């Protein structure tokens, strides 16, 4: 502890003793108070407030601390830290916690009080307080500070006054994180006012860490005397003059001198501050040089080199120790090599001259193995870097906050030009549990761009990367929700994200971000799976007019409440738009409404959900209030195995949507419904006008797999949905498939659903294009799919134990075929309902693999031949639970158990039940006349919905007789 007068020591001890007594007596924290029997003598000269005895003190958490931040309840406790605001450490000052009040006796002998105030950095981006300075009971200064703010200067006239009171009041959120610092606090009792430093800041659009000779830059100088002159100098040479405005701020644009040498230096502002005192302010800058030099890295090289291709660096330590790289330079890693450690290069690029991390030579992508560091690649407070063509891993046995590729802006400046493209990021052992450490989870992912404080980024491009097996998620642009500026020019596209332990893509603090053509599959799974809390597929937060389009999210496992494909989250400004997206089989369903603080407040933001296809994804969750509205139109919801769960409240307009589900009720409060179509058991809300009931006649509903290629969701000729919608203006101009819409000027009424083209002639399709049911799920996500109305499925693991392995061959009746060639968690079964299956091949046997459910185990089919003839046959498949082999059918595999999920959506571990009852896959054969070539099969009639009927998992022609060609 800093040496202090004996009176201060005694006061601190007394305060600590009083607090301890209060805690022992009441069991709760009390606000300590320190008083003296008589007023301390007034200070003399210029002194730090922490070296002056106060006349009274109250503090919201323990005593006020001298030259340290507020800690726990005792004076001098171990969890105090140096006073730090916005990254700047102050050796002197007073650490308090709101509500706080400290009073000093001035005796009419002092002139001035100066300080830098703010929420201490120990609180991260949390905390919100009001600082006040009262002189003889009159408020002379007031300023609000948040955890994301830098220090605010205080300069108050004390002339002739007797008391100085330093107050900190809590904000409306309470005082949970209100550690408030009076940093560098001085009491001036000399004969003259002293200078307070001017505040110099970079203007939006100027990167002070990347000044280029011969180009303009702009700074703002604050805390000047209103309308007074100010000058700006660089390395001792004046570069510009300006005049402060009526608020004491001056915006100064200058040209970086041509020929200025590169390197770190300072801009110095000189002007007149309060009380007519000449003052200065400084800010660090970096002048960059432009170069096209290439540095080579070969971590398999025996000894260290000079970075040339002939003598490359042989370690990341050499790269990190090189010093700042110049704009336009490249750091190239030899293909096929493995570099271990954290790559933390220095330097900054400029527009059109980025610094590039990439590869050279032939072979596999070079690996950067972070070895458990915070990030395998970390670039901080720098602009115009490109990371491309690398393989990045960051494994560890201990999960903490951890990233693969990390860009951070930890200051107040705007950085620019971040490009991450063509990389493969995997095995990132970040934090898995959002419930136990929300910040650690939010800042763990494969690729993260993180801004702190007021910093922002102008230009973030993340494209064509593969991210898998990363804890926390795939791609995250992360920032506090109280940042001063939005990120701009944010583009995230064509990234393949799969098997990550959380969200696929999260976008914070961005203006008009465009997120398109990405996929997020098997979320919550992988080597580092989700363990607690919530996650969703793709979502924005604290952003303006975000757009998510042409994306795919599927097979997400359950979380506490979310696990939806799409989510419009808190603090959105303008309109949140999700269009032309496809989702399937997510444990939480289609969409989460969190736009008004997840129900905790009103919002004026609108949400538009249009022309999306949702397959077995029929849940709306969350709630909102206020003037903002959800516009839900021309979507196709096809859910043959799960009821439609409308768990969302808030104003909405629901028009032109197709709903296929075995049941469910849509909420009618604060809602308008019109011209929607319903089939399978779900019915219209009361009073809806223009609704259509009955078979929508899709080409092949339920046949989507893992991409945007879902032609089965077009409307067949004669569909009652064609022209049955209501016109919607400004509808985006196109549908899911690229057809023009009525909003683009096409004539006539629109169709219902995501397809706006003409009816498609029905024709035979390959088996893989007709599958409409998910029958096999795995332990990673057992909630996807169902073969019965009570949501039972085969277990992939149990079938494998019985000898039936996904993607591997199996045999029956002398024929060989491949079992489950599609990804587990996608449709794998064709529920027979009169479909026409296109086949080709010659042989003596038509092999049909599958099972039946309910009481229907056979049906009449027609086999078509290339010679124009046909044959009526009966397809019989025994029941999957009770059936046995027959003269025309065999058991392909019998699993020891199957599984059931007791809730249609989300739910904890108890909602997935292992059923220790055998489940069987059968095969049956149909004889083909000799020399006949099959062209197709018309399947038996039935319902495409689950529960009753024939479930076909494979159909093929084989057993060609010897000599028949």
N, C-alpha and C positions, 0 to 999 in steps of 0.2 A: 504493500500500500504506500502511496505517495506520502512523504513527510507532511505533517500538517500541524497547525497550532494546537496546543494542549486542549483548548476549549472545544475545538472541532472533534478531537479524539474522544473527549468525554461525552460530547453530544451524541456521537455515533454509537458509543457503548451504551449510553442510556437508552437510545432508540431501540437498539437490538434487544436489550433486556426487557424493555416495555413490550416489544412485540412478542418475545418468547413467553412472557407472562400471560399475554392475551391469548396466545395459541393454546397454552396449557389450560387456561381457564375455560375457553370456549370451544376448542377443537377446530377453529377456523382461522384463516388469515385475518389479521387486523392491519389497519393503516398506522404506521408508527408516526410519532410526532416528537420533534426535538425542540426544546425551548431552553432559553437561558434565564437564570434568575434576574439578570439585568441585561440590557441591550449590549451587544458586542460593540467595540469601538468602530467607527467608520474606517474604511480602507484609505490608503494614501498611495499616490502614484498610479501606475498602471499595473494591475494585478489580475491574475486569473481568479475567476469566481470560486474554483475548487480550492483555492488557498485562503479564502476569506470565511470566517465563521458566520453562519447564517443566524438570524434571530428567531426563525421558526421554520419547520419543515414538516410537511405531510407527504406521504407517497403511497401509491396504490398497491405496491407489492414489495415488502421489505423496505429498508431505508434507501434514500437516494445515495448513489455511489459516487465516490470521488475519483475522477480520472479513469473510470471504467464504466461499462454499461451496467444497467440494472441486472442483477442476478436473481438469486432466490430471496428468502425472507431474512437471512442474517446479513449483518454487515461484513464485507470482505469475504463472502462465500466463494466456493471454488468455481461456480459456473458463471462468474462474471467474465467479460471479455473486453478487450480494448474498444473504446468508442469508435464505431465505424458507420459511416453513412454513405451510401452509394459507392462503396468500394474504397473510399478515402478514410484512412485511419487517423484519428486525432489523439495525440498524447495527453491533452488536457481537456477538462470539461466535467460535466455532471450527468450521470445516467439516472433517469427516473422512469417511473411507470405510471401512466394515467390511472386515476386522477391524482395530480401532484401539485403542490404549491410550496415554493421556497421564498422566504422574505429576507432581505438584507437591510441593515441600517446604513444609510448614506450620510446622515448628519448634515445634509446640505452642502457637502464638500466635493461632490463628484459631477462629472460632465457627460459621460457617455457609457452605454452598454453595447457590446458587440458579441455576436455568437453565430454559429452555424447550427441550425436545428433540423432534426429529422428523426424518422423511425430507425432504430438501430438495425443493422444488417443481420443480426442474429435471428430476426423474425422473418427472413426471406422476403417474399412479396406480400406478407400479411401486415395488419395493423393500420389504424387510421386515427390520428389525433389532431387536436387544435392547440397550437402553441399561442400563449398570450404573455405580453409584458405589460405590467401595470406600474405606473409611476405615481406615487402618492394616491393610489387607488384609482387612477384614471388609465384606461387602456390606451397604450401608445403603439402597440403592435399586435397583430393577430395573423396567423397563417396556418393553413391546413397542410398536413403531410401524410402521405401514405407510404406503405412499405416499398412501393415501386419508385418513389420519388428520391431525387438527390437532395443534398442539403439546401436549406433556404437561409439566406443571410439575414441577420438582425442587426440594426444600427439605430439605437434609440438615444435621444437627447435626455440627459438626466440633470441638467443644470438647475441648481437651487433646490433639488428635491431631497426628501428625507428618507423615503422607503422605495425599494425596488422589489417587485414581486414577480417571480417566474412561475407561470401556471401552465399546466397541461391538462386539457379536458379530453374525455373519451369521445369517440365518434358514436354514431347511432348504432353501430354493430356491437357495442360493448367493448371491454378493455382486454380481451383475451390475449392480444399480441401487441399491446401498446407500450413497448419499450421506447421511451422518448429521450433523445439525447440533446443536451445543451452543449454542443461541442465547441471547443476553442473559445469558451465564454470568458470575456474580459470585462472588468469594471475600470473605467478610465477616470481617475481622480486627479489628473494632472491639470496644467494650465491651458492646454490646447486639445482640440479634437485630433484624433489619430485616424489614419486612413484604413478603410475596410477594403478588402480586395474586390475588384470588379468581377462579375461572373461572365465568362466567355463561353459560348456554346456554338456548336456547329449547326447551321441551318439545314432544314429538310432538303435533301437533294445534294448536299455536300458531304463527301466522305473525307474527314480530316486525317484518316489513316491511309489515304491514297491520293495526295495532292500531286498533280502532274505539272511540271514546268510549262509555262506558256498558256495555261488554262485558267478560267475564272473559278473562284470559290467564294463562299459566303459564310460569315459568322454573325452572331448576334451578341452584343455586349449589353449587359444589364447592370442595374444599381448605380447608374450615372445620375448626376444632377440633371433634372429636366432641361432640355433645350441647350445643353452645354456641348462643346466640341469634344471629340475623341479621335485618337489616332491609333493606327494598327501597324506594328512592325514585325518583321521576320528576320531573324539573325541580325538584329540591330539596325536594319534598314527599313525606313518607313515605306509601307506599300499602299496605304489608303488613309483618308480622313473622312469623318462623318459628323453628324450632329444628332444628339439624342432627341427622341420625341418627348411628348408631354408626360409619358410614364417613366422616363429615364432609361429607355432602351434604344439602341442604335443598331440597325442592320447595315453591315459593311460588306460590300463585294469588292474583291481585289483580284488581281492577276498574279499567279505564282510566277516569280521572275524567271524568264527564260535562262536556261543554263544553271539554275539552282541545283546544287549538289544533292544527291539522294541521301536519305537518312532521317533519323528522328531529330526534331527540334521543337521550338515553341513559337506560337504567336503571342505577342504581348500587346495588350490594349492599355493606353494611357489616357486618362481623362479626369474630370472633376467629379468627385463623389459627393455624398451628403455632407452638409456643413462646410461646403466649399473647400474640401480637402482633396488635393491631388492624389489620385489612386491609380493602381495598376491591376491588371488581371491577366492570367496566363492560361493557355491550353496547349497540350501536347499535340503535335501533328507529325505526320510522316510524309516526306517527299519521296516519291518513287522514281526509279529509273526504268526505262524500257529496254529489254534485252530479249534476244531469241536463243539464248544459250540453253543447252540441254545437259541435264545431269543424269548419270546412269547409276542404277543400284542393282547389284547382284549379290544377294545374301548367301549364295553358295560359294562366293569367292573366298580364297584362303585368307587373304590379308586386306587391310584397309587400302582404299585407293583415293584418287583425287577427284572422282566424279566423272571422269571422261569414259567413253565407251571402252577404251583400251585398258583403263585402270579404274573400274567403277567403285563407288562406295560399296561396302560389304555389310552394312548394318543400318538399322533405323537410327541408331545413336549418331552416326555420321551425318545423316540427313538433318536430324534435329539440331545438331551442333554446328551446322553450316552457317547459321545466322539467317538474316532476312533474304529471301529470294526476291528477285526483281520481277516486275510486271513482264509478262510474255515468256517467262522461262518455264521449262518443263522438267519434271522429276519422273524418270521412267524406270520401272522395275522390270527386271528380266522375266520373261514368260516362264512358267513352270517352277519358279523358285518360291521359297517360303521365308518370310521375314517375321521375326517374333519381337513383340514389344509394341508400345504405343507410338504411332507416327504423329508428331506434333510440329509440323514445319511452321516457319515464320515467314512473314512478308505479305504483301498485298498486291494484287493486280489492279488493272484499270480497264475501263470499257475497251473492248476490242483487243485487249492484251492480257488475258487471264493467265494466272499461274496454273499449270496443269499437272495433275498426278495421273499417270497412265502406265502403259507397259511398252516393252520393245521385244522383238524376237518372235519366234514361232513357238506354239505350244499353249498349254492351259493358262488361264488367267493367273498372274502372280498373286500369292496369298499374303495378306497383312494379318497377322495373328496377334490380336491385342493382349492375349495372355491374361485376361481378367482385369485390364485397366478400365477406367471410366469409359473410354472409347478406344477402338482400335485405330481410328483416324480422327483426330480432333483439330479443328482449325478455329481460332478464336479472334474475334474483332478484326476480321480481314475481309476484303472484298475481292470479287472476281477470281474465284478459284473454281476449277473444273476437276472433278474426280470421275474417272471413267475407266472401264475395262479391268477392274480389280476384283479379286476374290477376298472378301473380308470376313474374318471370324473373330469372336471374342469370348472364348469358353472360360468357364470357371466352375468349381464345385460349390461355390457359395454365391447365391443370388443376391445382388445389390443393384442399385441404379447402374445400368450398363448399356452401352450403345455400340453399334458397329461403326457407322460414319456419323460424326457429330460436328455441326457448325454451331458456334455460339457467338452471340452479340451480348456482352455483359455490361455495356455502357449506355450512353444516351445518344450516341451517333447513329446515323443510318448507314449500314453497310449495303453492299449491292453485289449482284452478279454471281449467285451461288448456283452451280450446275453439278448435279449428280446423275450420271447416266451410264447405262450399260454395265453395271456392277452386279456381282452376285454376293449377297450378304446372308450369312447363316450362322447358326450356333452362337447366338448372343445370349449370354446367361444373365439377363437383367432381372428386375424385380417382377415377381409373378402375382402378387396379391395386392389388389387395389384397396381392399378393405383395411389392411393393416398398415399400408404406407402408400397413400394416394399419390404423393409427389414422386416417390421412387418409381411407381408404375407409370405415371404420366410421362416421365422422362426416360423410360426404357423402351427401346425399339431397335429395329435394324438400322433405320436412317432417321436422324432427328435434326431439325433446325430449331434452335432454342434462342429466344431473345429474353433478356432480363431488363428490368427497369423501364426506361423509355426507348430503348433501342428498337429498331425495326430494320427490315431488309427490303430493298428495292430490286426485285428480280430473284425468284426462287424457281429453278427448273429441276424437277426430279422425274426422270423418264427412263423407261426401258430397263429397269432393274428387276432382278429376282431377289425376293426376300423370303426366307423360310427359317423355321426353328429359331425364332427370336422371341425372347420373353417380352411381354408388354405390348407387342404389336409390330406392324410393318413400317409405315412411314408416318412421322408425326412432325407437324410444324407447331411448336409449343411456345406459349408466352403467357405472362400474367394477364388477367382480364382488365387490368387498369393501366395498360401501356398507353403512352401518349399518341402513338402513330400506328396506323395499320401497316402490315407488310403489303407490298404491291407487286404486280406482275408475277403472281403465283400460278405455276402450271405444273400439275402432277398428272402424268399420263403413261399408259402402256406398261405399268409396273405389274409384275406377276408376284402376288403375295400369297403364301399358303403355309399352313401348319405353323402359325405364329400364336403366341400365348396371349392374345388380346385383340385390340382394334386393328383393322387393316390400314385405314388412313384417317388421320385426325388433322383438321386444319384450324388453327387458332389465329385470331388477330390479323385477318387478311381482308383486303378490299378486292372484291370481284375475283376470288380465286376460281380457277377452272380445273375440275378434276374429271378426267375422262379416260375411257378405254383401259381402266385398271381392273384387275380381278383380285378378290380376297376370298380364298377358299380354305375350309377346315380351320376356321378361326377358333382360338382358345385351345388348340391342340399342339402337337409337335413335341420336340425334345424338351422344351421349356414351357409347359402348358400353363394356362390361367389357373389360379388357385382360389381367388376370392374377389368379391366386389362385382363391378359391372364392366362390360365392354359392348361395343356395337361394331358394325361393319365399317361404314364410312360416314363421317359426320363433321360439321363445322361448329365452331364455338367463338363467340365474341368477334364475329366477322360481318362483312357487309356484302350483300347480294352474292352469296356463294352459289356455284353451279356444279352439280354432280350429274354427269350424263355418260351413257354408253359403258357403264361399269357392271361388273358381276360380283355378287357376294353369295356364297353358298356353304351349307353344311357347318354353320357355326354351332358350337356347343353351348350349353346353358350357362347363364350367370344369374345374379340375384334377381334382376328384373328385366334387363335390356336384351342383349343378344339378338337384336334386330339387324336387318340388312342396312337400313338407313335410319338416320337420327338427325333432326334439326335441333341443335342444342341451344344453350342459354345465350343471351345478349347478342342476338342477331339484329342487324339493322337492314331494312329494306325487305327483300324477298329471298327466301331459301328455296331453291329450285332443284328437284330431282326429276329427271326425264330420261326416257329411252334406256333405262337400266333393267337388268334381269337378276332375279334372286330366286334361290331355291333352298328348301329344307333347313332354314335357320331355326334354332331352338326358340328364339324370341319372335319369329315372324318377320313381317314386312317393314314396319316403321314405328319409331319412337318419337312422340311429341314432347320435347323438353324445351320448347322455344321460350316459354315464360318461366324460366327457372324451375323446370320440371313441376309446374303447378304452384310454385311459391310466389308468383307475382304476375302482373299483367304485362302484355306485350302489344306493340303496334306492328310487329313484323308479320308478314304473310308467308305462308308455305304453299308451294305448288307441287303437287305430285301428279304427273301426267305421262301417259304413254309408256308406262312401265309394265313388265310382265313378272308376276309373282307366282311361283310354282310351289305348292305346299308351303306357302308363306303367308297365311291369311290371319295375321294379327296386327291390330293397331294398338299401341300402348301410350301411356303418358297423359298429360293434361296441360291445358293452357287457358288463359283468360285474357280479357282486354279486347281492343279493337282489331287485333290481328286475326286472320282467318285462314283456315286450311281449304284450299281449292283442290279437290281430288277428282280428276276426270280422265276418262279414256284409258284406264288401266285394266289389265286382265289379271284377275285373281283366280287361279285354278288350283284347288286343294281337294282332291278326291279322298284323302285319308284324314283330314283334320277339319273340324268345324271352324267357321270364321269367328274369331274372338275379337270383339270390339271393346277394348279396354281403354279407349281414349276419350277424353272429354275436351270440349272447347268448340268455338264456332267453326262451322264447316259447310261447304257446298260440295255435294257428291253427285256427279252427273256422268252419264255415258260409260260407266264401268261395268265389266262383266264379273259376276261373282259365281263361281262354281264351288260348292262345298256341301257336305252332308247335313249341315245345320248351322245355327248361329243367328244372333240378333244384332242388327245395327242400331246404334243409339240415335234417338230422334231429338234430344234436347239441343237447342241452338243449332239446328241442322236443316238444310234444304236438300231434298233428294229429287232427282228427275232423270227419267230415261235410262235407268240402269237395268241390266239383265240378270236373272237369277235362275240357277239350276242345281239340282241335287238334293234339295231339302232346305236351303236357305231361302227366305222369303222377303219381299220388300217391306220396309217400314210402313206403318199406316199412313195413308194419305199421299204416297208418292204418285206422281203423274208420269205417264209414258213408260212405265216399267214393262219389261218383256220377260215372260216365264217360259221355260222349256229348253230343250236341247239347243245349245248355241251353234252346233255343227262346226266345230273347229276341225281343221285338217287332221291334227293329231295332238290334242291337248295332253299335257303332262309329259311330253317327250323331250323337254329341254335337258341338256347335260351341263357342261361347265363353261360354255362360251355364249356369246350373244347370238349364235346361229340357232334360232328356234323357229324354223318355218312351220312347225306344227301348230303355232298359235295364229296362223292366218285363218280367215273365215272361208268355209267351203261355199260353193255356189248353192244358192237357195237358203242360206242362213237367215233366220229371222232378225239377225242383228244388223244386217246391211241396210243403211239408210234409216235406222230406227233411233238415232241419237238426236240431241238438241244442239244447235249451233253454239259454239263458244268462240268469242272473238279473242284475238291475240293468243292463239293456242300453240304457238311455236312454229307453225308452218309445215310440219312434217310429223309422221307417226313413227312408231318404233322401227318399222321396216324401211323407212325412207320415202313412203308415199306422201304426196301433198295432202294437206288437210283443208277443211272448209275455212279455217282461219287464214289460209294462204290463197283463198279465192276460188277453190274448187266448187263446182256447182252441187246443189242438192244437200240434203241433210247428211250429217256424218254417221259413220257406223258406231255401234257400241263396242267398246274395247280398244285395244292398242293397235288394231289393224284397220287401216282406212282405204285399202285397195279394193278392187272388184273381187267378187267371189271366185274361188279357185276350184277348177274342175277336180273332182275326186278321182284319184288314180292309185293303183297299188304302190306301196312304199316299202322299202327295205325294213326288216324287223327292227333294226337299230333306230329307225326314224319314227317308230310307232310306240316304243315302250312308254308306259304311262303310270308306272307304280314303282316305288322303292320298297323292295322286300327284304333286302339284306343290309344290316347296319353293323357297326363295330363298337367296341368298348369306348373308343374316343368320343363318339357322338351317337349314343343309342336312341336318341329322340327323333331321328330323321326317318320318315317313312312309316308304313303300316300295311299289313295285309288283312287286318280285321278292324271292325269298328271300335274295338277296345284297344287298338294301337299295339298289336303284337307284330314282331318281326323275327326273321331268322338272325342268328348271331354269326358274323363272319368267323369269329374265333372258334365257335362250336362246330361249324361246318368244316373248317380247316382241320380240326382235331379228328373229324370223321373222314378225312381224306379228300375233301372237295376244296381246293385252294383257288382263290381268285386269280384269274389270268392264266391258269394252268389247264392242260387238257384232261378230259374225263372220257370214259367209254361206256356205251350201252348198245346192245343188239348189234355188236360188231362194228359200230361206228364210233368215231372220235370227234369230239368238239371241244371248244374252249369254254370253261366255266367263268361266268361273270367277267366279261372283258372290259366293262366300264368301271369307272372309279366308284368305290364303295361310298354310299351316300347320295348317289344319283339314281334316276330311274333305271331299273334293270329288268322289269317284268312288263309284259303286255297283258293287261286285263282284257279278256276277250269280250268284244262288243260289236261284232260284225265287221271288223277291219279287214282290208284287203292287203295281204302281205306279199310283196314281190320276192320271188325266189328264182334261182337258176340252178340247174344241175341235173345230172342223170344218175340213176341208181335204182336199186330195188326197194329202198326204205326211205320214208319220210319220218325223221326222228323229231319228236316233240318232247321237250323237257319242261317240267314245271310242277304244279300242284293245284289242288282245288281248295276252296274255302266255302263254308256254309254247307247248304244241302245240295248244291249243284256241282256234280263231278263229271259231267259229260255234256256234249253238245254236238250238233250237226255242223259240219264244215264242208267246203267244196274245194277240191284240188283241181287247179287249172293246168293245162298242158300246152306246150307250144304249138301243137297241131290243131288247136282250137277245141279239143274235147275237154271234158271235165268229169270228175268223179265225186259223188257224194260219199262222205265218210263220217264216222263218229270219232271224235277225240275224247278219250276218257283219261282223266288224271285223278288218282285217289286223293282224299282229303289229307292235308299236310300234317294233321295231328292224329287222326284216327284211322287213316287209310293204310292198306297193306298192298303188297304186290299182287298182281292178277296175271291171267294168261297173256295179256297184251301190255302189261306195264311192269317195270322193275323199279326197285329202290336204288337211286343213284347214290344217295347218302342219307344217313340218319344221324342227326346231331343229338347230343345228350340233353340239350336244353335249348330254349329260345328265350326271348326277352319281351318285356312289355313296359311301356311308359304310361303311367297313370294320369298324366296331364298332357293335353294337346301341345302346350307351349311352356317353356322354362320349367322351373321346379328343381328342387334339390336332389341329392343322391337317393333319398327315399322314394322318389317318384319313378325310379327305374328299377324294375323287378326282374330278377332272374327266375324263370319258370322252369323248374326241373322236370320237364316233360318232353319226350322226344318230338322232334320236328323233322319232316321228311321231304326230300326232293325226289320226284319220280321222273321216269322217262317212258314214253309209249311209242309204238311204231305203227306206221300205216304203210301197207304194201303198195308199191307202184308197179303198174303194168310194165312188162319188159319193153325196152326201146322207147319208152315214153320219157320226154323231158319236161320237168315241172317248170311252170312260169309263175305260179303264185298260189296262194291259199286264201279263201274267204273264211274267216274264223266264225265260230258260232256266235249267235246273238247273245247279248247280256248287258250288264251295266259296267261302265268304266269306273264306277266308284267301288271302294273297297267292300269286302265282307262276303259277297256271294258270287261264286262263279269260277271260271277257269283262269288260272294265272300261268301264263306261258313265259318261260325264261330262256328258251332257245328253240329254234326250229331250223332244220337243215335237211338236205338230201344227200344220201350216200349209199354205200354198199354197191358200187358199180360191179356188175358181173365180170369175171375174167374174159378178156377178149372183146368186150364191148367198149367202143371208143366214142 
